[in-house]
Amino acid sequence: MRDDYRHKGLRRQMIHDLAELGITDAKVLDAIDRVPRHLFMDSAFVELAYQNKAFPIGAGQTISKPHTVAFQSSLLQIEPGEKVLEIGTGSGYQTSVLVELGARVWSIERQKYLFDKTRLILAKLNYRPYLSYGDGFKGLPGYAPFNKIIVTCGAPFIPPALLTQLTVGGRMVIPVEQDGVLRMKVIDRVTEVDFEEQLYGEFKFVPMLEKRQGKSV
């Protein structure tokens, strides 16, 4: 899997562009700089991999824009060693950024095609998250609680199961549909029963779907 000087140069330019777009978290920018985005995409899109665009990855899904990945990652405020649950493995790109930030990552994917494809790519790149094929609405209660939860697909509502799997002091970043548009929401669990919410801008994501049975690896 090739990552040459040209790709690294394009990544550095992308990092500059992300900083110009308002991403100021140096740890996030450094993590993104270490992840070869082109290796998570179909070869037809390799030449465009470092543009701030989303691209198809199969099964009706997309790899998110670099700015979206950077924005969500910054909102999470990950500390090394924290347990992070990702809903929507997708291409594995966001997963890899989380690992590069020092997180211990558990990730759920609802599309079997992507689950099988992505776990091979991650293994080849020496990323070792815990991957699960199943219903993201349910989370992974057997591995909870999590310090952070990130949802990388558009949710019609906040899944109650995910709130219960967030540790006190933990944070969830999730795009939620409100008035027909998806808005990024940050939810902090302050006590066992109290949560605080903050709303950010509008984003585009593929929809979050329910009722998938699956397995883990």
Backbone as CSV, one residue per row, in Angstrom:
resi,resn,N_x,N_y,N_z,CA_x,CA_y,CA_z,C_x,C_y,C_z
1,MET,0.862,-1.185,0.000,0.000,0.000,0.000,0.900,1.237,0.000
2,ARG,0.865,1.967,-1.079,1.850,3.004,-1.335,1.435,4.359,-0.764
3,ASP,2.374,4.976,-0.064,2.183,6.323,0.464,3.493,7.063,0.244
4,ASP,3.633,7.717,-0.925,4.917,8.298,-1.298,4.991,9.792,-0.975
5,TYR,6.092,10.406,-1.382,6.332,11.807,-1.042,5.258,12.729,-1.620
6,ARG,4.694,12.341,-2.782,3.652,13.157,-3.403,2.387,13.160,-2.544
7,HIS,2.012,11.972,-2.046,0.840,11.879,-1.174,1.060,12.688,0.107
8,LYS,2.267,12.573,0.657,2.558,13.292,1.899,2.525,14.807,1.684
9,GLY,2.972,15.235,0.498,2.912,16.656,0.174,1.473,17.139,0.042
10,LEU,0.637,16.323,-0.574,-0.783,16.665,-0.700,-1.448,16.713,0.674
11,ARG,-1.031,15.820,1.576,-1.576,15.825,2.935,-1.194,17.102,3.679
12,ARG,0.049,17.515,3.505,0.487,18.744,4.172,-0.320,19.946,3.675
13,GLN,-0.610,19.954,2.374,-1.431,21.031,1.824,-2.846,20.964,2.398
14,MET,-3.375,19.729,2.544,-4.703,19.557,3.117,-4.742,20.065,4.555
15,ILE,-3.687,19.783,5.310,-3.605,20.252,6.694,-3.623,21.779,6.733
16,HIS,-2.888,22.395,5.805,-2.894,23.860,5.709,-4.297,24.370,5.415
17,ASP,-4.989,23.696,4.497,-6.350,24.104,4.128,-7.309,23.947,5.314
18,LEU,-7.152,22.875,6.090,-8.010,22.669,7.256,-7.793,23.759,8.299
19,ALA,-6.541,24.144,8.472,-6.241,25.233,9.410,-6.889,26.532,8.936
20,GLU,-6.874,26.759,7.623,-7.511,27.949,7.064,-9.021,27.918,7.276
21,LEU,-9.596,26.705,7.360,-11.036,26.552,7.568,-11.420,26.616,9.048
22,GLY,-10.425,26.815,9.905,-10.735,27.035,11.322,-10.406,25.886,12.248
23,ILE,-9.773,24.825,11.745,-9.362,23.727,12.615,-8.049,24.135,13.287
24,THR,-8.092,24.296,14.607,-6.924,24.805,15.328,-6.286,23.778,16.254
25,ASP,-6.914,22.622,16.420,-6.399,21.597,17.329,-5.176,20.923,16.691
26,ALA,-4.005,21.235,17.218,-2.762,20.720,16.638,-2.683,19.203,16.699
27,LYS,-3.217,18.600,17.780,-3.180,17.141,17.898,-4.013,16.492,16.800
28,VAL,-5.156,17.076,16.502,-6.014,16.541,15.444,-5.346,16.701,14.080
29,LEU,-4.785,17.863,13.825,-4.110,18.089,12.542,-2.927,17.140,12.374
30,ASP,-2.173,16.904,13.427,-1.043,15.977,13.356,-1.518,14.549,13.086
31,ALA,-2.616,14.151,13.732,-3.154,12.806,13.529,-3.611,12.632,12.090
32,ILE,-4.307,13.613,11.557,-4.782,13.539,10.176,-3.605,13.503,9.202
33,ASP,-2.553,14.216,9.538,-1.364,14.233,8.680,-0.695,12.861,8.607
34,ARG,-0.931,12.016,9.608,-0.306,10.692,9.627,-1.158,9.612,8.944
35,VAL,-2.377,9.941,8.564,-3.271,8.934,7.990,-3.374,9.123,6.475
36,PRO,-2.962,8.129,5.682,-3.007,8.231,4.220,-4.429,8.056,3.676
37,ARG,-5.147,9.156,3.533,-6.563,9.096,3.153,-6.788,8.370,1.822
38,HIS,-5.849,8.491,0.910,-6.040,7.878,-0.411,-6.144,6.359,-0.341
39,LEU,-5.595,5.743,0.709,-5.634,4.287,0.822,-6.996,3.774,1.296
40,PHE,-7.874,4.685,1.699,-9.218,4.295,2.130,-10.256,4.508,1.031
41,MET,-9.786,4.859,-0.158,-10.694,5.211,-1.246,-10.462,4.342,-2.463
42,ASP,-11.471,4.261,-3.305,-11.354,3.555,-4.575,-10.270,4.212,-5.411
43,SER,-9.558,3.410,-6.186,-8.442,3.931,-6.979,-8.862,5.042,-7.933
44,ALA,-10.141,5.048,-8.342,-10.627,6.079,-9.256,-10.589,7.467,-8.624
45,PHE,-10.553,7.534,-7.293,-10.589,8.822,-6.601,-9.254,9.193,-5.965
46,VAL,-8.218,8.390,-6.183,-6.944,8.603,-5.497,-6.379,9.994,-5.776
47,GLU,-6.483,10.455,-6.996,-5.926,11.762,-7.346,-6.669,12.918,-6.663
48,LEU,-7.867,12.634,-6.172,-8.688,13.671,-5.535,-8.757,13.505,-4.017
49,ALA,-8.000,12.550,-3.497,-8.163,12.122,-2.102,-7.930,13.229,-1.088
50,TYR,-7.120,14.213,-1.417,-6.780,15.230,-0.429,-7.505,16.553,-0.655
51,GLN,-8.567,16.485,-1.447,-9.473,17.625,-1.549,-10.504,17.524,-0.428
52,ASN,-11.079,18.643,-0.071,-12.065,18.661,1.005,-13.437,18.261,0.461
53,LYS,-13.526,16.988,0.067,-14.754,16.460,-0.525,-15.039,15.065,0.025
54,ALA,-16.329,14.709,0.025,-16.740,13.345,0.347,-16.784,12.539,-0.951
55,PHE,-16.478,11.235,-0.857,-16.490,10.382,-2.045,-17.165,9.049,-1.724
56,PRO,-17.786,8.411,-2.725,-18.428,7.108,-2.508,-17.410,6.037,-2.125
57,ILE,-17.826,5.136,-1.220,-16.970,4.014,-0.826,-17.696,2.679,-0.990
58,GLY,-18.885,2.710,-1.590,-19.667,1.484,-1.779,-20.787,1.366,-0.771
59,ALA,-21.759,0.514,-1.088,-22.907,0.237,-0.208,-23.696,1.509,0.119
60,GLY,-23.656,2.475,-0.801,-24.399,3.711,-0.581,-23.799,4.629,0.459
61,GLN,-22.551,4.395,0.849,-21.886,5.178,1.894,-20.796,6.063,1.291
62,THR,-20.308,6.993,2.092,-19.244,7.890,1.640,-18.154,8.011,2.698
63,ILE,-16.984,8.404,2.254,-15.928,8.817,3.174,-16.139,10.308,3.414
64,SER,-16.199,10.710,4.666,-16.522,12.098,5.005,-15.444,13.061,4.522
65,LYS,-15.846,14.320,4.371,-14.885,15.365,4.053,-13.815,15.434,5.140
66,PRO,-12.573,15.733,4.774,-11.538,15.906,5.797,-11.928,16.936,6.856
67,HIS,-12.604,18.015,6.453,-13.004,19.024,7.438,-13.999,18.452,8.442
68,THR,-14.917,17.609,7.977,-15.890,16.996,8.885,-15.191,16.084,9.883
69,VAL,-14.249,15.282,9.394,-13.478,14.389,10.262,-12.702,15.207,11.291
70,ALA,-12.061,16.261,10.841,-11.275,17.109,11.744,-12.171,17.814,12.758
71,PHE,-13.325,18.286,12.315,-14.236,19.022,13.189,-14.782,18.111,14.290
72,GLN,-15.265,16.925,13.899,-15.787,16.003,14.908,-14.682,15.562,15.866
73,SER,-13.511,15.282,15.325,-12.393,14.843,16.165,-12.006,15.920,17.167
74,SER,-12.025,17.173,16.728,-11.690,18.278,17.627,-12.727,18.418,18.739
75,LEU,-14.008,18.277,18.383,-15.064,18.383,19.376,-14.966,17.286,20.441
76,LEU,-14.460,16.124,20.063,-14.364,15.005,21.017,-13.370,15.282,22.147
77,GLN,-12.329,16.053,21.849,-11.293,16.366,22.858,-10.725,15.081,23.479
78,ILE,-10.224,14.223,22.629,-9.718,12.919,23.060,-8.398,13.058,23.810
79,GLU,-8.310,12.310,24.906,-7.055,12.165,25.630,-6.514,10.763,25.392
80,PRO,-5.191,10.588,25.313,-4.621,9.263,25.069,-5.112,8.223,26.067
81,GLY,-5.460,7.054,25.557,-5.912,5.960,26.402,-7.403,5.912,26.637
82,GLU,-8.133,6.948,26.208,-9.577,6.952,26.413,-10.269,5.914,25.534
83,LYS,-11.359,5.369,26.057,-12.193,4.439,25.303,-13.173,5.238,24.454
84,VAL,-13.140,4.980,23.141,-14.002,5.711,22.218,-14.845,4.721,21.421
85,LEU,-16.145,4.964,21.387,-17.065,4.179,20.580,-17.405,4.980,19.336
86,GLU,-17.176,4.369,18.172,-17.506,5.006,16.900,-18.694,4.280,16.278
87,ILE,-19.733,5.022,15.930,-20.888,4.462,15.257,-20.770,4.793,13.776
88,GLY,-20.471,3.771,12.972,-20.279,3.953,11.538,-18.816,3.909,11.156
89,THR,-18.258,2.696,11.064,-16.845,2.544,10.692,-16.588,3.081,9.296
90,GLY,-17.528,2.791,8.377,-17.379,3.268,7.000,-16.099,2.799,6.354
91,SER,-15.343,3.742,5.819,-14.081,3.417,5.153,-12.978,3.070,6.140
92,GLY,-13.144,3.489,7.402,-12.092,3.300,8.398,-11.189,4.512,8.560
93,TYR,-11.456,5.558,7.776,-10.596,6.751,7.836,-10.719,7.469,9.175
94,GLN,-11.962,7.769,9.580,-12.153,8.412,10.878,-11.640,7.515,12.009
95,THR,-11.860,6.218,11.884,-11.373,5.249,12.871,-9.871,5.400,13.069
96,SER,-9.151,5.500,11.958,-7.696,5.599,12.003,-7.237,6.891,12.656
97,VAL,-7.956,7.973,12.386,-7.620,9.251,13.020,-7.794,9.147,14.533
98,LEU,-8.851,8.478,14.961,-9.071,8.280,16.404,-7.933,7.479,17.031
99,VAL,-7.490,6.447,16.337,-6.377,5.634,16.840,-5.103,6.481,16.914
100,GLU,-4.863,7.288,15.893,-3.680,8.150,15.876,-3.720,9.178,17.007
101,LEU,-4.921,9.511,17.468,-5.055,10.434,18.599,-4.813,9.745,19.934
102,GLY,-4.569,8.442,19.892,-4.248,7.703,21.115,-5.427,7.023,21.769
103,ALA,-6.582,7.026,21.091,-7.777,6.406,21.666,-7.746,4.892,21.505
104,ARG,-8.426,4.220,22.435,-8.735,2.792,22.280,-10.129,2.742,21.665
105,VAL,-10.210,2.265,20.423,-11.415,2.446,19.622,-12.214,1.158,19.464
106,TRP,-13.511,1.282,19.724,-14.494,0.253,19.385,-15.382,0.859,18.309
107,SER,-15.582,0.151,17.194,-16.316,0.744,16.079,-17.343,-0.239,15.529
108,ILE,-18.541,0.288,15.204,-19.633,-0.533,14.685,-19.945,-0.123,13.253
109,GLU,-20.091,-1.115,12.373,-20.501,-0.859,10.987,-21.724,-1.704,10.656
110,ARG,-22.702,-1.102,9.994,-23.962,-1.793,9.700,-23.993,-2.436,8.318
111,GLN,-23.027,-2.104,7.448,-22.975,-2.669,6.100,-21.924,-3.784,6.065
112,LYS,-22.365,-5.002,5.780,-21.442,-6.145,5.799,-20.309,-5.969,4.791
113,TYR,-20.628,-5.427,3.624,-19.607,-5.205,2.599,-18.479,-4.331,3.135
114,LEU,-18.851,-3.228,3.789,-17.838,-2.320,4.327,-17.126,-2.912,5.534
115,PHE,-17.863,-3.641,6.366,-17.244,-4.293,7.523,-16.110,-5.213,7.071
116,ASP,-16.372,-6.046,6.077,-15.362,-6.988,5.592,-14.203,-6.276,4.908
117,LYS,-14.524,-5.284,4.098,-13.487,-4.567,3.348,-12.603,-3.729,4.261
118,THR,-13.224,-3.004,5.169,-12.486,-2.054,6.003,-11.595,-2.747,7.022
119,ARG,-12.035,-3.857,7.587,-11.188,-4.513,8.586,-9.884,-5.011,7.966
120,LEU,-9.913,-5.361,6.668,-8.685,-5.778,5.986,-7.757,-4.583,5.763
121,ILE,-8.343,-3.462,5.337,-7.534,-2.256,5.119,-6.880,-1.792,6.418
122,LEU,-7.642,-1.754,7.482,-7.095,-1.317,8.773,-5.971,-2.230,9.246
123,ALA,-6.153,-3.532,9.048,-5.119,-4.488,9.450,-3.832,-4.263,8.654
124,LYS,-3.960,-4.007,7.350,-2.782,-3.769,6.513,-2.030,-2.511,6.929
125,LEU,-2.779,-1.545,7.477,-2.156,-0.298,7.922,-1.741,-0.344,9.395
126,ASN,-1.884,-1.531,9.993,-1.489,-1.763,11.391,-2.318,-0.969,12.404
127,TYR,-3.566,-0.686,12.045,-4.507,-0.119,13.002,-5.325,-1.272,13.566
128,ARG,-5.482,-1.300,14.900,-6.118,-2.448,15.550,-7.304,-2.052,16.432
129,PRO,-8.311,-1.402,15.862,-9.510,-1.137,16.657,-10.317,-2.417,16.826
130,TYR,-11.239,-2.411,17.771,-12.200,-3.510,17.921,-13.361,-3.202,16.988
131,LEU,-13.602,-4.069,16.011,-14.635,-3.833,15.010,-15.829,-4.747,15.227
132,SER,-17.018,-4.185,15.054,-18.247,-4.943,15.235,-19.183,-4.686,14.064
133,TYR,-19.832,-5.756,13.583,-20.846,-5.634,12.533,-22.204,-5.727,13.194
134,GLY,-22.980,-4.646,13.158,-24.261,-4.678,13.833,-24.967,-3.343,13.840
135,ASP,-25.880,-3.177,14.760,-26.771,-2.028,14.849,-26.176,-0.946,15.742
136,GLY,-25.788,0.174,15.128,-25.178,1.248,15.890,-26.096,1.879,16.909
137,PHE,-27.427,1.795,16.712,-28.364,2.352,17.668,-28.232,1.679,19.039
138,LYS,-27.766,0.422,19.029,-27.648,-0.328,20.278,-26.315,-0.096,20.974
139,GLY,-25.321,0.396,20.225,-23.991,0.555,20.796,-23.359,-0.788,21.114
140,LEU,-22.471,-0.786,22.095,-21.797,-2.007,22.540,-21.848,-2.055,24.068
141,PRO,-23.001,-2.399,24.629,-23.155,-2.364,26.092,-22.178,-3.258,26.837
142,GLY,-21.734,-4.349,26.190,-20.795,-5.248,26.848,-19.421,-4.645,27.066
143,TYR,-19.125,-3.527,26.396,-17.819,-2.877,26.514,-17.918,-1.484,27.143
144,ALA,-19.125,-1.086,27.463,-19.345,0.230,28.086,-18.851,0.226,29.539
145,PRO,-18.624,1.404,30.136,-18.873,2.720,29.551,-17.710,3.209,28.688
146,PHE,-18.007,4.208,27.856,-17.018,4.825,26.988,-16.800,6.276,27.410
147,ASN,-15.552,6.721,27.271,-15.245,8.117,27.580,-15.820,9.050,26.517
148,LYS,-15.774,8.593,25.275,-16.260,9.405,24.168,-17.037,8.512,23.185
149,ILE,-18.033,9.083,22.553,-18.791,8.404,21.504,-18.897,9.356,20.324
150,ILE,-18.591,8.847,19.130,-18.716,9.642,17.914,-19.641,8.908,16.949
151,VAL,-20.616,9.623,16.422,-21.546,9.065,15.442,-21.233,9.712,14.098
152,THR,-20.935,8.889,13.090,-20.496,9.417,11.795,-21.557,9.254,10.718
153,CYS,-22.823,9.187,11.142,-23.951,9.132,10.216,-25.085,9.954,10.813
154,GLY,-25.992,10.394,9.960,-27.057,11.267,10.415,-28.120,10.527,11.202
155,ALA,-28.329,10.933,12.447,-29.285,10.251,13.318,-30.626,10.997,13.330
156,PRO,-31.748,10.254,13.248,-33.065,10.904,13.329,-33.387,11.366,14.741
157,PHE,-32.693,10.776,15.730,-32.846,11.156,17.136,-31.614,10.653,17.872
158,ILE,-31.471,11.042,19.123,-30.330,10.586,19.918,-30.664,9.204,20.490
159,PRO,-29.936,8.166,20.105,-30.237,6.818,20.609,-30.063,6.729,22.131
160,PRO,-31.113,6.385,22.856,-31.021,6.303,24.321,-29.935,5.345,24.801
161,ALA,-29.734,4.235,24.077,-28.724,3.255,24.493,-27.329,3.866,24.511
162,LEU,-27.066,4.786,23.586,-25.741,5.407,23.543,-25.532,6.334,24.739
163,LEU,-26.568,7.022,25.156,-26.453,7.892,26.325,-26.095,7.084,27.572
164,THR,-26.686,5.908,27.707,-26.423,5.090,28.897,-25.014,4.511,28.875
165,GLN,-24.394,4.426,27.685,-23.056,3.851,27.572,-21.943,4.892,27.689
166,LEU,-22.328,6.125,27.924,-21.364,7.205,28.093,-21.045,7.363,29.580
167,THR,-19.768,7.387,29.902,-19.388,7.540,31.307,-19.706,8.946,31.804
168,VAL,-19.899,9.093,33.093,-20.062,10.430,33.669,-18.772,11.213,33.404
169,GLY,-18.914,12.393,32.873,-17.751,13.162,32.447,-17.401,12.933,30.994
170,GLY,-18.136,12.021,30.341,-17.878,11.684,28.948,-18.617,12.598,27.987
171,ARG,-18.306,12.431,26.706,-18.863,13.307,25.668,-19.238,12.515,24.428
172,MET,-20.376,12.877,23.843,-20.798,12.308,22.565,-20.925,13.416,21.525
173,VAL,-20.432,13.142,20.314,-20.576,14.056,19.186,-21.414,13.343,18.140
174,ILE,-22.553,13.925,17.774,-23.516,13.245,16.927,-24.265,14.241,16.038
175,PRO,-24.349,13.973,14.719,-25.189,14.802,13.862,-26.643,14.347,13.975
176,VAL,-27.535,15.257,14.376,-28.934,14.913,14.619,-29.836,15.752,13.713
177,GLU,-30.845,15.095,13.154,-31.778,15.805,12.286,-32.728,16.673,13.109
178,GLN,-32.792,17.939,12.739,-33.714,18.879,13.365,-34.271,19.797,12.287
179,ASP,-35.574,19.841,12.186,-36.227,20.689,11.179,-35.739,20.390,9.766
180,GLY,-35.506,19.114,9.492,-35.131,18.701,8.145,-33.673,18.848,7.793
181,VAL,-32.842,19.317,8.728,-31.402,19.435,8.467,-30.623,18.754,9.577
182,LEU,-29.394,18.354,9.255,-28.532,17.715,10.248,-27.647,18.769,10.915
183,ARG,-27.707,18.803,12.231,-26.861,19.728,12.986,-25.981,18.943,13.948
184,MET,-24.724,19.343,14.021,-23.800,18.663,14.912,-24.132,19.021,16.355
185,LYS,-24.235,17.987,17.176,-24.576,18.187,18.576,-23.499,17.560,19.463
186,VAL,-23.117,18.268,20.503,-22.198,17.756,21.521,-23.000,17.547,22.794
187,ILE,-22.909,16.335,23.333,-23.642,15.995,24.556,-22.637,15.578,25.623
188,ASP,-22.620,16.290,26.738,-21.744,15.960,27.859,-22.580,15.354,28.986
189,ARG,-22.102,14.228,29.517,-22.797,13.618,30.660,-22.202,14.162,31.950
190,VAL,-22.964,14.989,32.650,-22.440,15.620,33.852,-22.660,14.804,35.111
191,THR,-23.772,14.079,35.159,-24.052,13.163,36.274,-24.727,11.923,35.695
192,GLU,-25.120,11.019,36.549,-25.814,9.815,36.070,-27.101,10.158,35.322
193,VAL,-27.727,11.261,35.673,-29.027,11.599,35.075,-29.036,12.928,34.324
194,ASP,-27.965,13.684,34.397,-27.951,15.013,33.775,-26.994,15.078,32.589
195,PHE,-27.475,15.703,31.514,-26.692,15.880,30.295,-26.762,17.341,29.866
196,GLU,-25.670,17.838,29.307,-25.642,19.176,28.736,-25.416,19.074,27.232
197,GLU,-26.093,19.918,26.459,-26.014,19.854,25.008,-25.561,21.190,24.423
198,GLN,-24.791,21.080,23.335,-24.402,22.254,22.563,-24.630,21.950,21.088
199,LEU,-25.119,22.929,20.339,-25.359,22.753,18.910,-24.304,23.491,18.104
200,TYR,-23.877,22.853,17.009,-22.922,23.476,16.101,-23.577,23.590,14.719
201,GLY,-22.794,23.688,13.679,-23.339,23.972,12.358,-24.019,22.803,11.685
202,GLU,-24.474,23.062,10.460,-25.141,22.060,9.642,-24.107,21.237,8.871
203,PHE,-24.388,19.928,8.748,-23.498,19.022,8.036,-24.319,18.045,7.212
204,LYS,-23.655,17.350,6.314,-24.312,16.317,5.520,-23.697,14.958,5.837
205,PHE,-24.544,13.965,6.118,-24.119,12.602,6.401,-25.107,11.636,5.760
206,VAL,-24.651,10.415,5.512,-25.584,9.366,5.126,-26.414,9.022,6.364
207,PRO,-27.633,8.503,6.176,-28.504,8.239,7.331,-28.063,7.040,8.152
208,MET,-28.390,7.107,9.432,-28.141,6.020,10.372,-29.321,5.047,10.294
209,LEU,-29.043,3.754,10.115,-30.093,2.750,9.967,-30.083,1.770,11.128
210,GLU,-31.262,1.206,11.411,-31.426,0.290,12.535,-31.513,-1.160,12.081
211,LYS,-31.624,-2.034,13.091,-31.974,-3.449,12.946,-30.984,-4.218,12.086
212,ARG,-29.740,-4.192,12.472,-28.718,-5.019,11.858,-28.182,-5.994,12.885
213,GLN,-28.144,-7.240,12.537,-27.527,-8.245,13.398,-26.090,-8.414,12.936
214,GLY,-25.217,-8.876,13.789,-23.851,-8.998,13.323,-22.921,-9.714,14.261
215,LYS,-21.637,-9.465,14.027,-20.585,-10.128,14.797,-19.459,-9.135,15.046
216,SER,-18.477,-9.572,15.809,-17.344,-8.719,16.110,-16.050,-9.427,15.788
217,VAL,-14.987,-8.639,15.618,-13.671,-9.230,15.389,-12.635,-8.477,16.236
